[in-house]
Amino acid sequence: MNSQADLPIGVYDSGIGGLSIALAIRRHLPHERLIYFADSAFAPYGCRGDDWLVNRVMSISHFLACQPVKAIVLACNTATTNAINTVRANLDIPVIGTEPAIRVAAQHSKQRRIALMATQRTIASRRVRELHQMYGSTLNMHLQGCPGLADSVERGELNTPHTRSLVNTFVSQALSHNPDVLLLGCTHYRFLVPHIQYVAGPSVQLIWPEHAIAKQLARRLYETQTLKLNCHSGGLALVSSGCLPTTRRLARMLTRSAWTISAPC
Ligand code: DGL
């Protein structure tokens, strides 16, 4: 076993939404240790300007690389679609991104009509236009910005009247374009799947990418010979730029105690 394999993996989001990706990583790679960085003091990212976002994503990625970690997962569509090229150009460890799964949605849409629910910053990104051209130029794709929705999840409000009303509004707007696939392009929305599916109805398929990201991470660790192969069970250390006890309480609620959540060593 090389010592690089023993290093943890950095997982990063504007807040707690990326825990949906961390949970998938745990399922696929149960021996790995994760350092999860929630940038809760600066969430949401969805309304931030380009330069601010690239600088912020770069500085958190540097912080994680210095722990050190053997790979970084940007568990945030907004960070990935706007800043992953800069991060990859500046770090010499694998950097796995999270971006709207337009290719998969295109494969599943029989009517060739999908709707992407994401932050305004993701929707405005060049990367989303590129993905649309690459995988779905003949696909009718409605872009549904969802201002305020990630904030609700960030406050732990998964089932309040306000959150339900936001979901009703955004899903109804998306449905008015008659998609048969609803693509979740923000990791925070993953925690709202039951309500989104309820409003969308059974004939609309919901797609989110977390297992594909965990598999991609496993592939990259295998290629770089840094997969952890021993049978010690992994764990998650939580770092937050905001109030750590609050982030920890929300993380416990969202992950239903899948881990013993610790402070970073
Ligand atoms: N969870 C993030 C994403 O996947 C962004 C939420 C936000 O901070 O606006 O895009």
Residues whose N, C-alpha, C, O or C-beta is under 5 A from the ligand:
A	BS01	DGL	S14 G17 A43 P44 Y45 G46 A75 C76 N77 T78 T119 A150 G185 C186 T187 H188
